Amino acid sequence: MTFHATSGTSGGSAVITLSGDLTGEAAAAEFRGHVEHAVQDAPRRLVLDVRRLPALTAAGLRCIAFAQQHLPPTAQIFVLGATPAFRETLRHGGLAESVTLLDEQPGN
């Protein structure tokens, strides 16, 4: 399954939608590029829609940590539709307390 990422903005939110397999350098670089672009605008919220991403890799975890470090201090990161495996990787990577896990898209 190939990796695919799209991004956009809505109100004060940057939204990155991820799907497929986040393994490999090219996939990680694509995700990182979307994150770098999103944080440039200093959004109030970063929404990662991972409903079609079965698992989080170490490279993906690093991208989320990068976002956390480069967003404004009051910004929030929402993770939409994380699988149990994805949540476990967040926990093991020390980021579970830094993001808000959601089953539905947050309002603007």
C-alpha angles and dihedrals in degrees: 000000000000124000120245131179133184130178141190144146134256120182106313093341132097111206124200117185117200130189139167129018117345095194122115135047096270093055092047091048091051092051091046091051091054091048093049090051093047096051093050090075093050095230122197089229135026112200117196109196103202099161089122097040110091098196143007119237128205089258090054090048089054090052091054091048089050090052091050091052095048102041120091112275092251095049120111130216116215122192112202121204101355116181120229089257091052091050091049091053090050089051095048090046092053095244101104091096092046097060135052114234115216137183092199136038112273119239121251 
